[in-house]
Amino acid sequence: MKQTRLAPLVGVVGCLLVLVSLAAPYLLVRTAPGSAVGTYYAEGALNPLVAGIFALVAAIVLAAGRDERTDPPLAAGVGIAFGLFATVVIAVWAVTVPEQVLFDMDAPAIITYHRWASVAVSLLIPVASLWWSRTLGLI
């Protein structure tokens, strides 16, 4: 597969992983998942679900650019910008959410790593978009 098609595909997969990561606590929390996860997401300075919107739009734009339904350089730039926005939103939330909220939830111990895993997968979007920009000869 050509790298001009592989890089945006990795970006789309990164977007989908961000969405899965944001939905995971709803599946992991055993007792009253809606209210516990709502509190978990609301306790930080920013709500990370906003990053889900950025990831969703970035996935659509990267897929359109990959299939050349939109200008690939424009799609790569949108992927960089929206990927960075999503990463910043999730990182600010991850740093500011109190750890006590995690201990108040009835969830497996793996939930303690959720914040940092979400930050890690959100980095796939801007990295893949930068890779695509490089293969297009923009940088």
ABEGO torsion letter per residue (X at the ends): XBAAAAAAAAAAAAAAAAAAAAAAAAAABABGAAAAAAAAAAABABBAAAAAAAAAAAAAAAAAAAAGABBAAAAAAAAAAAAAAAAAAAAAAAAABBAAAAAABBBBAAAAAAAAAAAAAAAAAAAAAAAAAAAAGAX
